[in-house]
Amino acid sequence: MTRLRQLLEQDEGCEYRVYRCTENALTLGIGHKINPDDPEYGWPVGAPVAEERVHEVFKKDVQVAVNDAKWLHPDLDNMPEDAQVTIISLAFQLGRSRYQKFVKHHAAIEAGDWKEAAAQLRDSKLYKQTTNRTERHAARLETIA
C-alpha cells in the first residue's frame, strides 16, 4: 500500500486544500473529486483540508480502486506486484466504467502478455491526455518477465 500511495501521490499530487483538477472539478487531497455527499462540497478553492481528512478520503478512494481492479481482474492478488500497482492505479485514475473499456489491454493482462498490455496503453486516448503518467504505467508493465 505504501508503494501505491507513493505512485499515486507522484501522479495526482497531494493537496491539503480544495483545488481544481485538470478537468476543472473541485478536488482535494490525492485526486479526490469532491462529491455532493462530501462535507467539503461547496467549499471555495483554496479552503484548507485537514491532513486526517485527506488520509481518510484517500483510504476510501483506494479501496474503491482495489475493488474495481479485482472486479476487472479477479486473479489480481496472484499477479506480479508491478501489475497490481499499475492496474489499481489505472482504476484509481479512470474509475471502473472508463477503465473497463480498455478491452484489448485487459485481454493482454489476462493472457499474461505484459508487453501487449503496455502497447495497448500507449495506443490509447489516455496516453495522449496523460502521456508521462501512462508511459510510466506502460514501462512498469514491460518490466514484468
Residue pairs with C-beta under 8 A, 6 or more apart in sequence:
1 62
3 81
3 85
4 62
4 85
4 88
4 89
5 30
5 58
5 62
7 85
7 89
8 30
8 31
8 58
8 62
8 89
8 92
9 30
11 31
11 89
11 93
11 133
11 136
12 30
12 31
12 93
13 30
13 31
14 29
14 30
14 54
15 27
15 28
15 29
15 49
16 28
16 29
16 48
16 49
16 50
16 51
16 54
17 28
17 46
17 47
17 48
17 49
18 26
18 27
18 28
18 34
18 40
18 43
18 44
18 45
18 46
18 47
18 49
19 26
19 27
19 28
19 45
19 46
20 26
20 27
20 45
21 27
21 31
21 33
25 33
25 34
26 33
26 34
26 40
26 41
26 43
26 45
27 33
27 34
28 34
28 40
28 49
28 53
28 54
28 57
29 49
29 53
29 54
29 55
29 57
29 58
30 54
30 58
30 61
31 61
31 92
31 93
32 38
32 54
32 57
32 58
32 61
34 40
34 41
34 43
35 41
38 57
40 47
40 49
40 53
61 92
62 88
62 92
65 88
65 89
65 91
65 92
66 88
66 91
68 91
68 95
68 96
68 99
69 76
69 84
69 87
69 88
69 90
69 91
70 76
70 77
71 96
72 87
72 91
72 96
72 99
72 100
72 106
73 79
73 87
73 106
73 109
73 110
76 83
76 84
76 87
76 88
77 84
79 87
79 109
80 144
82 140
82 141
82 143
82 144
83 109
83 114
83 141
83 144
85 140
86 137
86 140
86 141
87 109
89 137
90 99
90 102
90 137
91 99
93 99
93 130
93 133
94 126
100 106
102 120
102 121
102 124
104 116
104 120
105 117
105 120
105 121
105 124
108 114
108 116
108 117
108 119
108 120
109 117
114 141
114 142
114 144
115 141
115 142
117 141
118 137
118 138
118 139
118 141
118 142
119 138
121 127
121 134
121 137
121 138
121 141
122 134
122 135
122 138
124 134
126 134
127 134
127 135
127 138
